[in-house]
Amino acid sequence: MPLNVDLVGKQYPPQVYEVGREKIREFADAVGDDNPAYRDVDAARSLGHADLVAPPTFAVVVTRGPQISVIDDPELGLDFSRVVHGDQKFHFSRPIVAGDVLTTTSTVNSARTVAGNDILNIRSDVADSVGAPVVSVFATLVARAVEG
Amino acid sequence: MTATVQVSDVEVGTELPAQGFQLRRLDLVKYAGASGDFNVIHWNERVATDVGLPDVIAHGMLTMAEAIRVVTDWCGDPGAVVEYSTKFTKPVLVPDDDEGATVEVSGKVIELLEGGRVKIELVALCEGVKVLGMARAVVQLS
């Protein structure tokens, strides 16, 4: 099934993610980053943050579930077995910190087929518990054309 | 937010200290666990080669996570990063040995923006090949 380009603008049900200190520490460990602002609450507070600050790309952990709802949407027709990650963009209104209760809404931002390649951009808008924007995450996925 | 770098300290062309990041199979497995991205091509050579890759490849998001460390280590506050974007131009191949792959990342200021913000261009090379394309970060300086 080809990519359903009529789904541009479709929004998916919001999902909630609670940001924990240990998850931030685990993520920082996994990327080998020993920045104290990811581990030591006092170090993060001395920089003006309410709690441990998350590495910038931690936002993909928060938006992962909502993004999968888009990828798995049977109406969309994306062949995930052929997908490569084309590009990624983060626009922060403020950094993510431990204790945040975040709500993410994902949208089909664009969908097109070029030379047999299906190109999908998913936008995920992350807001905090009072509805203030935190970060918008844009991911382009490319399902490569079937050869032959 | 409290970047330790002042906007008066930088100009277009200011270089950030470059760093090399070693990625071994174990690092890919750890990143899979921490990020929740268990795509098999990032840890299983049989499946990676079945889909036409020469070897297991690193998660693009792991390379992206490493590259921004050049910026966050320089500016002093990870929370000062307000924008970050890249294209994934070439995969980072991670062989099954003790060395793995090394991604060399350098950065420089390419534009002074309004309100004490600066735009930084990042270059990430693996075996001399660019693995990130148009990698840019915007940072709020003090």
Interface residues (C-beta under 8 A of the other chain):
Chain A: K23 E26 F27 D29 A30 V31 G32 D33 N35 A37 Y38 S46 L47 G48 H49 V53 A54 P55 P56 T57 V60 V61 R64 S81 V84 H85 G86 D87 Q88 K89 F90 H91 F92 R94 P95 V97 F138
Chain B: M1 T2 F21 D27 K30 Y31 G33 A34 S35 G36 D37 V51 G60 M61 L62 M64 A65 E66 I68 R69 T72 D73 G76 D77 P78 G79 V81 V82 E83 Y84 S85 T86 K87 F88
